[in-house]
Amino acid sequence: MNRQAKCKTPRRPPPKKPPNSQRDPVGVYLRVRPLVAEDEECCIEVISSSTVQLHAPEGFKVNRNGEYKETQYSFKKVFGVSVSQMELFENVAKPLVVDLIHGKNGLLFTYGVTGSGKTFTMTGSPGQGGLLPRSLDMIFNSVGPFQAKRYIFKTDDKNGMEVQSEVDALLERQRRENNLTVLKTPSSRQKVDPEIGDMLKPEETCKADGVDEDSCYSIFVSYIEIYNNYIYDLLEETQEDAIKPKPPQSKILREDQNHNMYVAGCMEVEVKSAEEAFQVFWRGQKKRKVANTRLNRESSRSHSVFIIKLAQAPLDAEGDNILQDKNQVSVSQLCLVDLAGSERTGRTGAEGTRIREAGNINQSLLNLRTCLEILRENQMYGTNKMVPYRDSKVSHLFKNYFDGEGKVRMVVCVNPKTDDYEETLLVMRFAEMTQEVEVARPVDRPICGFTPGRRHRNQAFREEISQRVEDRGDAMSALNGVVLSLPPLPTSELTDPNDELTIPRLVEALQNRQRIRQMMIEEFNRAASRMKSMLQELDSNVISKENVIIEQNGRLAEKDKVMHSNKMEIERLEKKTKMQEHKIDILQKTTKIYEDDKRSLQQEVETRGHRLQRELSEKRRMEQRMQGMVSDTQHKWEKECERRVNAMQLEMQNKLWVKDEKLKQLKAIVTESKTPGRPDPQPRQTQPLPQRPSREERPSREERPSREERPSRQECRDERPSREERPPSKRSASPPPVPTKTPVRPRHRRSRSAGVEKWVDHKPPSSLDLGTVLQPVIPNAIQVSAPNEKALSKCDRYVLTHQEVASDGEIQTKLIKGEVIKTRGGGQSVQFTDIETLKQELTTVSSRKRKSSEGAASSGSQTDGAWTDVKTRCSVALEMRAGSNMGPGVEHHGISKRRKP
């Protein structure tokens, strides 16, 4: 036997609501609280009626580059420190009260940091009433003359409203008065609490226009608070127990048959005047959770919700009694919410219970912000994310308003002092985001089918009937007066049939009475004729009114036809509008796709452009680097060739000079041995060494002779003049003269960077001038003592001269070089690529002993001729190391030259 499959309970379908595609954004208003001290620093500036600007205080930097950031925020309307409570009510709460009277719901809540003036904005003070007392005053001024008797409207336990007859209402009143456990509402004749007296000035009262006079109204109020995410009824009366006080019982949220959220078991008090309603509110306000913190003497520790519920039902066709139909009862409500302020426990100095309260307050506000953010994302991007209303009692209670059950408005209260700048910044961002959330516009309630103006006509008819009754009573009293004015019959006693005195008197009295009676009949006939004429006139008036009614019915039928045709036209236009909206949605989605593609293509083009620019700059850097390396290598080899050629020339000249000296000495010896007493020969004049040509005088590489064209060493020797061709020298017994000094090698010139690049030569003021021969030469350089943006923007290379003490005690100079790269932000950055080191080294060279047969002569010229030897002078050389590819500055080292084997 197969088991029957389990079936799930079908979910209750949502109520069918008339489609409404019109949406209104959440109205967000800003109110700036005045500073306590006039000389205190202010961080908020009101620029216009809808824009404010935030200034960061001293010591608070927002940007990464350390600059002060000033941000502007726009709202529907901004109220400065000089705006009165009346002006705030006219712009914010008055439209919601008008919608309440016309059967639409509304939600108004204040939001802000602790101590920003939220409770003052909502409640106010004596002489400066807030939004709540002004709303109550306007409601009762508008519907006061049309209020139903007490207990005609009765609330049920399921967020509904019932209508009772006058008899049932009277019984209900007696039952409640006899029941002592029921909370007694304060009467308007009781003494007003001095704390709430004179909240409003008489000249500040206002009244709504367009109130339906053919309906009866009744106002109910309830007051709850949400403390630590629990709901408590502030109007619930608890029995006082001094020994063991009973804690208040929390309430739960339920959903009615129309999927509207309400607080189950919450007491709703019927009030008949604004003073009575505000006294009920003040009695609950005294029970609200408040505490003293470091920032606020009376800080609200809970979210308070004051609900004004307006029930209205139409009159019957006669305009006398309320229609006894529950479906015709319309209930609208206005929720005035005073949210607790967000706070930081570090600033408030909260401990223990206060920390828990602050955590629950911040968590509920965070959940409210999360719900609004997800709503905004679903509306803007077409997503279908679930809104977490149930995570907090605040967001769960007002779920219907955000789903399209009424208008939503928020008053953001801020404190302009600098201590609250960070919290104010977060509040501004939340308010700016809330303005982008749209709420469906509530639909108008259906109009009752009865003829409008029933109450006025019924009242006029009653007045006319009472006037006619008064006129008829006057006529009857006149007739009665006439009847009562008949003369009485004379008293007579008839003793004899022939009595001539009594019978004539009686006849005369009867005749007089007959005459008076006849006059009364004539007067009655005249009164009857008048009455008949009045009835005929009344009948004619009734007939004329019936004709007017028939005519009005005809016109009404024509109007019904026009309305039916207009309704058909509206339906057709709505269908067309839906079709156009569908097309618009498709076009918007297509446009969004195209915009995304365009954005991605633009990003790809920008990426490729940046990549191409980087490749081009890298290519230019490589070209410049290769040019520098080629020029450095070419210059190096030119120097090396010149050095080798000069070294060979010096070596050959020294060898020839040594041979000449030996020959001279030998010749002098031979001559002295043959001819004594001959005068000393003159010293031999040495041929001066050739000077090194400059760069301009050097032959180019094409003009230089090739290796085969250059003369060999033997040819150079053969070209020298022979000993016989030399001029004779005089013999002398003195030692040969000291030869002249070998010319000093010309100064080494540093290589210069290729191209026309400009450099920033950064030399700190603390740099020392070492006075060395070899100094770095940087062409096309801008010398600065400290780098600046102007110099870096004109150059593309950078070099820093840094000096430090080396390990040997000498000063070591480092050239730190880099490239100047432009950033995306319009600035310049330096990327270091190379470091060159300049050192000073002292090289000691041992003196060379000349090979001479005469020791005295050779020892005497030891110092002057120490550098005449090629090996001695070439033992120390200056070598330039390759690898410096960034232009000016090379590293020089004095090293000993390696001898050839």
C-alpha positions in Angstrom: 0.0 0.0 0.0 1.5 3.3 -1.1 1.7 6.0 1.5 0.0 9.2 0.7 2.5 12.0 -0.2 2.7 14.8 2.3 1.1 18.0 1.1 2.3 21.4 2.1 -0.1 24.1 3.3 -0.6 26.4 0.4 0.7 29.9 1.0 -1.9 32.6 1.3 -1.9 34.6 -1.8 -1.2 38.3 -1.4 -4.1 40.7 -1.7 -4.8 42.0 -5.1 -3.9 45.6 -5.2 -4.5 47.9 -8.1 -1.4 48.2 -10.3 0.4 51.5 -9.7 3.6 52.1 -11.6 4.1 55.6 -10.3 6.9 55.9 -7.7 8.1 58.7 -5.4 11.5 58.8 -3.9 11.9 58.9 -0.1 11.8 62.6 1.0 14.9 63.4 3.0 15.2 66.7 4.8 18.1 68.1 6.8 17.9 70.1 9.9 21.0 71.7 11.5 21.1 72.2 15.2 22.5 75.5 16.5 25.8 75.4 18.4 25.8 75.7 22.2 28.7 78.2 22.2 28.9 80.9 19.5 32.7 80.7 19.3 32.8 77.0 18.8 34.2 75.6 15.5 31.5 74.6 13.0 32.0 71.9 10.4 28.7 72.3 8.4 28.0 75.2 6.1 24.6 75.7 4.5 25.2 76.7 0.9 21.6 76.9 -0.5 18.1 75.7 0.4 19.0 72.2 -0.7 22.8 71.9 -0.3 25.2 71.8 2.6 29.0 71.4 2.7 31.1 69.6 5.2 34.5 71.0 6.3 37.0 68.7 7.9 38.2 70.0 11.2 41.8 70.7 12.0 43.9 67.5 12.5 41.4 65.4 10.5 42.7 64.5 7.0 40.6 62.5 4.6 42.7 62.2 1.5 45.8 60.0 1.2 47.9 63.0 0.1 47.2 64.8 3.3 44.8 67.4 1.9 41.6 68.5 3.5 38.5 67.2 1.7 35.3 69.2 1.5 32.2 67.4 0.4 28.8 68.6 -0.6 25.4 66.8 0.0 22.0 67.7 -1.5 18.6 67.1 0.1 15.0 67.9 -0.7 15.2 70.9 1.6 17.8 72.1 4.2 16.6 73.9 7.3 19.2 76.0 9.0 19.6 77.0 12.6 17.2 79.9 12.3 14.2 77.8 10.9 11.2 77.7 13.2 9.2 74.6 14.1 6.2 75.9 12.2 8.1 76.2 9.0 9.5 72.7 9.4 6.0 71.4 10.0 4.6 73.2 6.9 7.2 71.5 4.6 7.6 68.1 6.1 4.6 66.9 8.2 1.6 68.8 6.8 1.4 66.9 3.5 1.4 63.6 5.4 -1.5 64.9 7.6 -3.5 65.8 4.6 -2.9 62.4 3.1 -4.0 60.8 6.4 -7.3 62.7 6.3 -7.8 61.5 2.7 -7.2 57.9 3.6 -3.5 57.4 2.9 -0.8 56.1 5.2 2.4 58.0 6.1 5.7 57.4 7.9 7.9 60.2 9.3 11.0 59.4 11.3 13.9 61.4 12.6 17.5 60.1 12.2 20.8 61.3 13.4 23.7 61.1 15.9 22.9 61.2 19.7 22.4 64.8 20.9 21.5 66.2 17.4 18.0 67.4 18.3 15.8 64.5 17.1 13.5 64.5 20.2 13.1 68.3 20.1 12.2 68.1 16.4 9.5 65.5 17.1 8.1 66.7 20.4 9.3 70.2 20.9 9.0 72.4 24.1 6.3 74.7 25.5 5.8 77.5 23.0 7.8 75.6 20.4 5.7 72.5 19.6 7.3 69.9 17.4 5.9 67.8 14.6 3.8 65.6 16.8 1.6 68.1 18.6 1.2 70.2 15.5 0.0 67.1 13.6 -2.6 66.3 16.3 -3.8 69.9 16.3 -4.3 70.0 12.5 -6.1 66.6 12.5 -8.7 67.7 15.1 -9.1 71.1 13.6 -10.0 69.5 10.3 -12.3 66.6 11.3 -13.5 67.9 14.7 -17.0 68.9 13.6 -17.5 65.5 11.9 -16.4 63.2 14.7 -18.6 60.2 15.6 -19.7 59.6 19.2 -17.3 57.7 21.4 -17.3 53.9 21.0 -19.2 54.0 17.6 -15.9 52.7 16.1 -14.4 49.7 17.9 -11.1 48.1 17.2 -10.7 44.4 17.0 -7.7 42.2 17.8 -6.7 41.8 14.2 -5.8 45.4 13.1 -9.3 46.0 11.9 -12.2 48.3 12.7 -15.9 47.7 13.4 -18.9 50.0 13.4 -21.5 49.8 16.2 -24.9 51.3 16.6 -25.6 54.1 19.1 -27.2 51.7 21.5 -24.3 49.3 21.4 -21.9 52.2 21.8 -23.8 53.4 24.9 -23.7 49.9 26.4 -20.0 49.6 25.6 -19.4 52.9 27.3 -21.2 51.8 30.5 -19.3 48.5 30.5 -16.0 50.2 30.3 -16.8 52.8 32.9 -17.9 50.0 35.3 -14.8 47.9 34.5 -12.1 49.3 36.9 -9.3 47.4 35.3 -9.6 49.2 32.0 -7.3 52.2 31.6 -9.3 55.4 32.0 -8.5 58.0 29.3 -7.9 61.5 30.6 -10.7 63.9 29.8 -10.2 67.1 28.1 -11.6 69.0 31.1 -8.9 67.7 33.4 -6.0 70.0 34.3 -3.3 70.1 31.7 0.2 69.0 32.7 2.4 72.2 33.0 5.2 70.5 31.2 3.1 70.3 28.0 1.0 73.4 28.4 0.9 76.0 25.7 2.7 73.8 23.2 1.1 75.8 20.3 0.2 79.4 19.9 -3.3 80.2 18.8 -2.2 81.9 15.6 -0.2 78.8 14.5 -3.1 76.5 14.2 -4.0 75.2 10.7 -6.7 73.2 9.0 -6.8 70.8 6.0 -8.9 71.6 3.0 -11.2 69.2 1.1 -12.4 67.2 4.1 -15.3 64.8 3.2 -18.3 66.1 5.1 -20.4 63.0 4.3 -18.3 60.8 6.6 -17.8 60.4 10.3 -14.4 60.2 11.8 -12.7 58.8 14.9 -9.1 59.0 16.0 -7.2 56.3 17.9 -3.6 56.7 19.2 -1.1 54.1 20.4 2.5 54.5 21.7 5.2 51.8 21.7 8.9 51.7 22.1 11.5 49.2 20.7 14.1 48.6 23.5 16.9 46.1 23.0 15.0 44.8 20.0 11.9 44.1 22.1 8.5 45.9 21.7 6.8 47.4 24.8 3.5 49.2 25.1 4.0 52.6 26.8 0.2 53.1 27.3 -0.4 49.8 29.1 -1.2 50.3 32.7 0.5 47.8 35.1 -0.4 47.2 38.7 2.0 48.8 41.1 3.6 46.4 43.5 6.2 48.0 45.8 7.5 44.6 47.1 8.0 42.8 43.8 7.3 45.0 40.7 6.2 43.2 37.7 8.3 43.8 34.6 6.5 45.0 31.4 5.5 42.3 28.9 7.0 42.5 25.4 4.7 42.5 22.4 5.0 40.6 19.2 4.5 41.6 15.6 1.7 40.0 13.5 0.5 40.2 10.0 -3.2 41.0 9.2 -5.3 39.7 6.3 -4.0 42.5 4.1 -0.3 41.6 4.9 0.1 44.7 7.0 2.3 44.5 10.1 0.9 45.5 13.5 1.7 45.1 17.2 -0.6 42.4 18.7 -2.1 43.3 22.0 -1.2 47.0 21.8 -3.6 49.4 23.5 -5.4 51.9 21.1 -7.0 54.8 22.9 -9.8 56.8 21.3 -9.3 60.5 21.8 -11.7 63.4 21.0 -9.4 66.4 21.2 -5.8 67.4 20.5 -5.1 68.1 24.2 -6.4 64.7 25.2 -4.3 63.0 22.6 -1.2 64.8 23.6 -1.8 64.0 27.3 -2.0 60.4 26.4 1.3 60.7 24.5 3.0 62.5 27.4 1.9 59.8 29.8 3.7 57.2 27.7 6.6 59.5 27.1 7.3 59.5 30.8 7.8 55.7 30.7 10.2 55.8 27.8 13.8 54.6 28.5 16.2 57.5 28.8 19.6 57.7 30.5 22.4 60.2 31.2 25.5 59.9 29.0 28.6 62.0 28.5 27.2 63.5 25.3 23.5 63.9 26.3 21.8 64.5 29.6 18.6 62.7 28.5 19.7 60.3 25.8 17.0 58.1 24.3 17.8 54.4 24.8 15.0 53.1 22.6 13.1 53.8 19.4 9.7 55.3 20.0 6.7 55.0 17.6 3.6 57.1 18.0 0.8 55.8 15.8 -2.2 58.0 14.9 -5.0 55.9 13.4 -7.9 57.6 11.7 -11.1 55.6 11.0 -13.8 57.0 8.7 -17.1 55.6 7.5 -19.6 57.2 5.1 -23.1 58.3 6.2 -26.2 56.4 4.8 -28.4 57.7 2.0 -30.4 60.0 4.4 -27.2 61.5 5.7 -28.3 60.8 9.3 -26.6 57.6 10.6 -23.3 55.9 9.9 -23.5 53.2 7.3 -23.3 49.8 9.2 -21.0 48.1 6.7 -17.5 47.0 7.8 -16.3 47.0 4.2 -17.0 50.7 3.9 -14.8 51.6 6.9 -11.5 53.2 5.8 -8.6 53.1 8.2 -5.4 55.2 7.6 -2.5 55.7 10.0 0.4 58.1 10.4 3.5 56.8 12.2 5.8 59.3 13.9 9.1 57.6 14.8 11.8 59.1 17.0 14.8 56.8 16.3 17.5 56.6 19.0 20.8 58.2 17.9 23.8 56.2 16.8 26.7 56.5 19.2 30.2 55.4 19.9 30.8 53.9 23.3 34.3 55.4 23.4 32.8 58.9 23.3 29.7 58.4 25.5 31.7 56.5 28.2 29.0 53.8 28.3 29.4 50.9 30.7 27.5 47.7 31.5 23.8 48.1 30.5 24.5 51.2 28.4 27.0 49.3 26.2 24.3 46.7 25.5 21.7 49.4 24.7 24.2 51.2 22.4 25.0 47.9 20.6 21.3 47.1 20.0 20.6 50.7 18.8 23.5 50.6 16.3 22.6 47.1 15.1 19.0 48.1 14.4 20.1 51.2 12.5 22.6 49.2 10.6 19.9 46.7 9.6 17.7 49.6 8.5 20.5 50.9 6.3 21.1 47.4 4.9 17.4 47.1 3.9 17.4 50.4 2.2 20.6 49.6 0.3 19.2 46.3 -1.0 16.0 48.1 -2.0 18.0 50.6 -3.9 20.1 47.9 -5.6 17.0 46.0 -6.6 15.4 49.1 -8.1 18.4 50.4 -9.9 19.9 47.2 -11.2 16.9 45.0 -11.6 18.1 42.4 -9.1 15.7 40.4 -6.9 17.6 40.1 -3.6 15.7 39.4 -0.5 15.4 42.4 1.8 16.2 41.3 5.5 13.3 43.1 7.1 13.0 40.4 9.9 16.5 41.0 11.2 15.3 43.9 13.2 12.0 45.0 14.8 12.3 48.5 13.4 12.6 47.4 9.7 10.0 44.6 10.2 7.4 47.0 11.6 7.7 49.5 8.7 8.0 46.9 6.0 4.7 47.8 4.4 5.7 51.5 3.9 8.7 50.6 1.9 6.6 48.1 -0.1 4.2 50.9 -1.2 1.6 51.4 1.5 2.3 55.1 2.0 4.7 58.0 1.8 8.0 57.9 3.6 9.8 61.0 4.8 12.9 61.3 6.9 14.3 64.3 8.9 18.1 64.1 9.3 19.2 66.0 12.4 22.9 66.9 12.6 25.1 68.7 15.1 27.6 71.0 13.4 30.3 70.8 16.1 33.6 69.3 15.1 33.5 66.4 17.7 30.7 64.8 15.7 32.3 65.1 12.3 33.0 61.4 11.7 29.5 60.3 12.8 27.9 63.2 10.8 29.8 62.0 7.7 28.3 58.5 8.0 24.8 60.0 8.6 25.2 62.2 5.4 26.2 59.2 3.3 23.2 57.2 4.6 20.8 60.1 3.9 22.2 60.5 0.4 21.7 56.8 -0.3 18.1 56.9 1.1 17.1 59.5 -1.4 17.6 57.1 -4.2 15.1 54.6 -2.8 11.7 54.9 -4.5 8.4 53.9 -2.9 5.2 53.1 -4.8 2.6 55.9 -4.7 -0.5 54.9 -2.7 -3.7 54.6 -4.6 -6.8 56.6 -3.8 -9.6 54.8 -1.9 -12.8 54.1 -3.8 -15.6 56.7 -3.6 -18.8 55.7 -2.0 -21.8 55.5 -4.4 -24.1 57.8 -2.4 -24.9 61.3 -3.4 -22.4 63.8 -2.0 -23.7 66.6 0.3 -26.0 64.3 2.3 -25.1 65.7 5.7 -25.7 69.3 4.6 -29.1 68.5 2.9 -30.2 66.5 5.9 -29.3 69.3 8.2 -31.1 71.9 6.1 -34.2 69.7 5.9 -34.3 69.3 9.7 -34.0 73.0 10.1 -36.9 73.7 7.7 -39.1 71.1 9.4 -38.5 72.5 12.8 -39.3 76.0 11.4 -42.6 74.8 9.9 -43.5 73.0 13.1 -42.9 76.2 15.0 -45.1 78.1 12.5 -47.9 75.5 12.8 -47.8 75.7 16.6 -48.2 79.4 16.4 -51.4 79.0 14.3 -52.9 76.5 16.6 -52.2 78.6 19.6 -53.9 81.5 17.8 -57.0 79.3 17.2 -57.1 78.2 20.7 -57.0 81.8 21.8 -59.9 82.6 19.7 -61.9 79.7 21.0 -61.0 80.6 24.6 -62.2 84.2 23.9 -66.0 83.3 23.6 -68.1 85.2 26.2 -69.6 83.0 28.9 -73.3 82.4 29.1 -75.1 84.5 31.7 -76.4 82.8 34.8 -80.2 82.8 34.7 -82.9 80.9 36.4 -86.1 80.5 34.4 -89.1 80.5 36.8 -91.9 81.5 34.5 -92.4 80.8 30.8 -93.4 84.4 30.3 -90.2 85.7 31.9 -89.2 88.6 29.6 -85.9 89.5 31.3 -84.1 86.2 31.4 -85.0 84.9 28.0 -84.0 88.1 26.1 -80.7 88.2 28.0 -80.0 84.6 27.0 -81.0 85.2 23.4 -78.7 88.2 23.3 -75.8 86.1 24.7 -76.4 83.3 22.3 -76.5 85.7 19.4 -73.3 87.2 20.5 -71.7 83.8 20.8 -73.1 82.9 17.3 -71.5 86.1 15.9 -68.2 85.3 17.5 -68.4 81.7 16.3 -69.1 82.9 12.8 -66.0 85.0 13.0 -64.0 82.0 14.2 -65.3 79.9 11.3 -64.3 82.6 8.9 -60.8 82.9 10.5 -60.5 79.1 10.5 -61.4 79.1 6.8 -58.8 81.7 6.1 -56.2 79.8 8.0 -57.2 76.6 6.2 -56.9 78.4 2.9 -53.5 79.6 3.9 -52.5 76.1 5.0 -53.8 74.7 1.7 -51.9 77.3 -0.3 -48.8 76.5 1.8 -49.3 72.8 1.1 -49.8 73.4 -2.5 -46.6 75.5 -2.6 -44.8 72.8 -0.7 -46.1 70.2 -3.3 -45.0 72.4 -6.1 -41.6 72.8 -4.5 -41.4 69.0 -4.0 -42.4 68.5 -7.6 -39.8 71.1 -8.8 -37.2 69.4 -6.6 -38.1 66.0 -8.0 -37.8 67.5 -11.5 -34.4 68.9 -10.5 -33.5 65.5 -9.1 -34.5 63.8 -12.3 -32.5 66.3 -14.2 -29.6 65.8 -12.0 -30.0 62.0 -12.4 -30.0 62.5 -16.1 -26.9 64.6 -15.9 -25.4 62.0 -13.5 -26.1 59.3 -16.1 -24.4 61.3 -18.7 -21.5 61.9 -16.4 -21.5 58.1 -15.7 -21.3 57.5 -19.5 -18.5 60.1 -19.8 -16.7 58.5 -16.8 -17.2 55.0 -18.4 -15.7 56.3 -21.6 -12.9 58.0 -19.8 -12.3 54.9 -17.8 -12.1 52.9 -21.0 -9.7 55.5 -22.4 -7.7 55.4 -19.2 -7.5 51.6 -19.4 -6.4 51.9 -23.1 -3.8 54.5 -22.1 -2.6 52.4 -19.2 -2.2 49.4 -21.5 -0.3 51.7 -24.0 1.7 53.1 -21.1 2.6 49.6 -19.9 3.7 48.7 -23.4 5.7 51.8 -23.7 7.3 51.2 -20.3 8.1 47.6 -21.4 9.7 49.0 -24.5 11.5 51.6 -22.4 12.8 48.9 -20.1 14.0 46.9 -23.1 15.7 50.0 -24.5 17.2 50.8 -21.1 18.6 47.3 -20.8 19.9 47.5 -24.3 21.4 50.9 -23.6 23.0 49.6 -20.4 24.5 46.7 -22.3 25.8 49.1 -25.0 27.2 51.4 -22.3 28.9 48.4 -20.6 30.4 47.4 -23.9 31.4 51.0 -24.6 33.0 51.3 -21.1 34.8 48.0 -21.5 36.1 49.0 -25.0 37.2 52.4 -23.6 39.0 50.7 -20.8 40.6 48.3 -23.3 41.6 51.2 -25.5 43.0 53.1 -22.6 44.9 50.0 -21.4 46.4 49.5 -24.9 47.2 53.2 -25.2 49.0 53.1 -21.9 50.8 49.9 -22.9 51.8 51.5 -26.2 53.0 54.6 -24.4 55.0 52.5 -22.0 56.5 50.5 -25.0 57.4 53.8 -26.8 59.0 55.3 -23.7 60.8 52.0 -23.1 62.0 52.0 -26.7 63.2 55.6 -26.5 65.0 54.8 -23.3 66.6 51.8 -24.9 67.6 53.9 -27.9 69.1 56.6 -25.7 70.8 53.9 -23.6 72.3 52.2 -26.7 73.4 55.6 -28.1 75.1 56.3 -24.8 76.8 52.9 -24.7 78.0 53.3 -28.3 79.3 56.8 -27.7 81.0 55.7 -24.4 82.5 52.6 -26.1 83.7 54.7 -29.0 85.2 57.3 -26.8 86.8 54.7 -24.6 88.5 53.0 -27.5 89.6 56.4 -29.0 91.2 57.2 -25.6 92.8 53.8 -25.4 94.3 54.0 -28.9 95.6 57.5 -28.2 97.1 56.3 -24.9 98.8 53.4 -26.5 100.2 55.5 -29.4 101.5 58.1 -27.0 102.9 55.4 -24.8 104.7 53.9 -27.7 106.0 57.3 -28.8 107.3 58.1 -25.3 108.9 54.7 -25.1 110.6 55.0 -28.4 111.8 58.6 -27.6 113.2 57.5 -24.3 115.0 54.6 -25.8 116.5 56.9 -28.5 117.4 59.4 -25.8 119.1 56.7 -23.7 121.1 55.6 -26.7 122.0 59.1 -27.5 123.2 59.7 -24.0 125.3 56.5 -24.1 126.8 57.5 -27.4 127.5 61.0 -26.1 129.2 59.6 -23.1 131.2 57.2 -25.1 132.1 59.9 -27.6 133.1 62.2 -24.7 135.3 59.4 -23.2 136.9 58.7 -26.5 137.5 62.4 -27.2 138.9 63.1 -23.8 141.3 60.2 -24.1 142.6 61.5 -27.4 142.6 65.4 -27.0 143.0 66.5 -23.5 142.0 70.1 -22.5 139.2 70.2 -25.0 136.2 72.3 -23.8 133.0 70.5 -22.8 130.5 69.8 -25.4 127.2 71.6 -25.3 124.3 69.7 -24.0 122.2 67.9 -26.5 118.9 69.6 -27.3 116.1 67.1 -27.0 113.3 67.2 -29.4 110.1 68.3 -27.7 107.3 65.8 -27.5 104.4 66.3 -29.8 101.3 67.8 -28.2 98.1 65.9 -28.1 95.6 67.2 -30.6 92.2 68.3 -29.5 89.0 66.6 -30.5 88.4 69.0 -33.3 91.9 68.6 -34.7 91.8 64.8 -34.6 91.3 63.0 -37.9 88.1 61.1 -38.3 88.1 57.4 -38.5 88.0 57.5 -42.3 91.0 59.9 -42.5 93.2 57.8 -40.2 95.7 55.5 -41.9 95.0 51.8 -41.8 97.1 49.3 -40.1 99.0 48.4 -43.4 99.6 52.1 -44.1 101.2 52.8 -40.7 105.0 52.8 -40.7 106.6 50.0 -38.8 109.1 50.4 -36.0 112.0 49.6 -38.2 111.0 52.3 -40.7 110.8 54.8 -37.9 114.2 53.9 -36.8 115.6 54.2 -40.3 114.1 57.6 -40.7 116.1 58.8 -37.7 119.3 60.7 -38.7 122.5 58.7 -38.4 125.2 59.4 -36.0 127.4 61.0 -38.6 124.6 63.3 -39.7 124.1 64.7 -36.2 125.8 67.9 -35.3 129.0 67.6 -33.4 128.7 68.2 -29.7 131.3 69.8 -27.5 133.2 67.7 -25.1 132.9 68.4 -21.5 134.3 66.7 -18.4 131.2 67.6 -16.4 128.3 65.1 -16.0 125.7 65.3 -18.7 122.9 67.7 -18.0 119.6 66.6 -16.6 117.1 66.0 -19.3 113.9 68.1 -19.5 110.7 66.8 -17.9 108.3 64.7 -19.9 105.2 66.7 -20.7 102.2 65.9 -18.5 99.4 63.9 -20.0 96.5 66.1 -21.0 93.5 66.2 -18.6 90.9 63.5 -19.1 87.6 64.8 -20.2 84.4 63.0 -19.1 82.0 61.5 -21.5 78.7 63.3 -22.0 75.2 61.8 -22.4 73.9 61.4 -25.8 71.0 63.3 -27.1 69.5 66.6 -25.9 68.2 65.3 -22.6 67.9 67.7 -19.7 69.1 66.8 -16.2 68.1 68.0 -12.7 71.5 68.3 -10.9 70.6 68.1 -7.2 73.5 69.2 -5.1 72.7 69.7 -1.4 74.1 72.8 0.3 76.1 70.6 2.6 78.3 69.2 -0.3 82.0 70.0 0.0 84.3 71.1 -2.8 87.2 68.6 -2.9 89.2 70.5 -5.5 90.0 67.5 -7.6 90.9 67.7 -11.2 88.4 65.1 -12.3 84.9 66.5 -11.8 81.6 65.2 -13.1 80.4 67.4 -16.0 76.6 67.4 -16.7 75.5 69.3 -19.8 72.0 70.7 -20.1 71.5 70.5 -16.4 69.4 72.6 -14.0 71.2 72.9 -10.7 69.0 72.9 -7.6 69.7 72.6 -3.9 66.3 71.0 -3.3 64.1 69.2 -5.9 60.9 70.9 -6.9 58.0 70.2 -9.2 58.8 73.0 -11.6 62.4 71.7 -12.3 61.3 68.1 -12.6 58.6 68.9 -15.1 61.2 70.5 -17.5 63.7 67.6 -17.3 63.6 63.8 -17.9 66.7 62.8 -16.0 67.8 63.3 -12.4 71.1 63.0 -10.6 71.8 63.4 -6.8 75.3 64.2 -5.6 75.8 62.4 -2.2 79.0 62.6 -0.1 80.0 60.3 2.7 83.1 59.2 4.6 84.7 56.0 3.3 86.3 53.3 5.4 89.8 54.7 4.6 88.8 58.2 6.0 88.5 59.8 2.6 85.4 61.5 1.3 83.5 59.4 -1.2 81.1 61.0 -3.7 78.2 59.0 -5.1 76.1 60.1 -8.2 72.6 58.6 -7.8 70.9 58.8 -11.1 67.3 58.2 -12.2 64.6 58.9 -14.7 61.8 61.4 -14.2 58.4 59.7 -15.0 55.2 61.5 -15.2 52.3 60.1 -13.1 48.6 59.9 -14.0 47.8 62.5 -11.4 49.8 65.1 -13.2 52.9 65.0 -11.0 56.4 63.6 -11.4 58.1 60.7 -9.8 61.8 59.6 -10.0 62.9 56.0 -10.6 66.5 55.5 -9.6 68.4 53.3 -12.1 72.2 53.8 -11.5 74.8 54.7 -8.9 78.3 55.9 -9.7 81.1 56.2 -7.1 84.0 58.7 -7.2 87.0 57.9 -5.0 90.3 59.5 -4.4 93.3 57.2 -4.0 97.0 58.0 -3.4 99.4 55.8 -5.3 103.1 55.7 -4.3 105.6 55.1 -7.1 109.2 53.9 -6.3 112.0 55.9 -8.0 113.9 54.3 -10.8 117.7 54.3 -10.7 119.3 55.3 -13.9 121.9 53.1 -15.4 124.9 55.4 -15.6 128.5 54.9 -15.2 128.7 57.9 -13.0 127.0 57.3 -9.7 127.1 60.8 -8.5 125.5 62.2 -11.5 122.8 59.6 -11.5 122.1 60.0 -7.8 121.9 63.8 -8.2 119.2 63.6 -10.9 117.2 60.8 -9.3 114.3 63.0 -8.3 114.0 65.0 -11.5 114.4 62.0 -13.8 112.2 59.6 -11.9 109.4 60.1 -14.4 111.6 60.0 -17.5 111.3 56.2 -17.6 108.4 55.0 -19.6 107.7 52.1 -17.3 107.7 54.3 -14.3 105.3 56.8 -15.8 103.0 54.1 -17.2 102.9 52.2 -13.9 100.0 54.3 -12.9 97.1 54.8 -15.3 93.6 56.1 -15.3 91.0 53.6 -16.4 87.4 54.2 -17.2 85.1 51.2 -16.5 82.4 50.5 -19.0 78.8 50.0 -18.1 77.8 53.5 -17.3 74.8 53.8 -19.6 73.1 56.9 -18.1 75.3 59.7 -19.3 77.5 62.0 -17.3 79.7 60.8 -14.5 82.1 57.9 -14.5 84.0 56.0 -11.9 87.8 56.5 -11.9 90.3 54.4 -10.1 94.1 54.8 -9.9 95.5 51.2 -10.3 98.8 49.8 -11.1 99.3 48.7 -14.7 100.0 45.1 -15.2 103.4 44.5 -16.9 103.7 42.4 -20.0 105.7 39.2 -19.5 
